[in-house]
């Protein structure tokens, strides 16, 4: 089992069953672990902002955590803020 498999399982055990994701080089291992997990559903979005908005709406509509898996370029931009 890979570290990313533990991470996705931790997210599932934390109370969510859906993950919103954008394909990208920095997130491919997380995306793969999400696809392999047999209890988490993943929804692929076309844009990072749409992914974040979908995760936020998911959290507001239900009583679960909204999870968005984005690429590492996004994380670099967030650190600059």
ABEGO torsion letter per residue (X at the ends): XBAAAAAAAAAAAAGBABBBBBBBAAAAAAAAAAAABAABBBBBBABAAAAAAAAAAAAAABABBBBBBBBAAAAAAAAAX
